[in-house]
């Protein structure tokens, strides 16, 4: 639980840094008529791509390693694939929840404040 919390804090910091870097872009998109959901998807999809790629790499590797490790025991259980699917969905949801706060707050910000000094 502590590792998940620390990873979520790191993801939250990265999301806030990305939102701060793209403030002017978000302001211009808002002025041109982009909705909050479009801006939310714009900011979230980069993080979700990384989480999906990490899951696609980790699931087969962990499945092979766990099967090898469990085969060393006299009484072992077989690991079903749905456990990994649930883990991938949970990690994606945690990442989405973590990033959503910064994405929505950046999307709902006043575009005049971000474009004032331009």
ZIDA-V387196 format. One record per run of one state. SS is the DSSP state (@ for helix, = for strand, . for the rest). FROM is the first residue (numbers start at 0). TO is the last residue. If there is no record, write none. Layout:
BEGIN
ss = <SS/SS>
from = <FROM/FROM>
to = <TO/TO>
END
This chain:
BEGIN
ss = <./@/./@/./@/./@/./@/.>
from = <0/1/21/22/31/35/70/80/107/110/115>
to = <0/20/21/30/34/69/79/106/109/114/117>
END
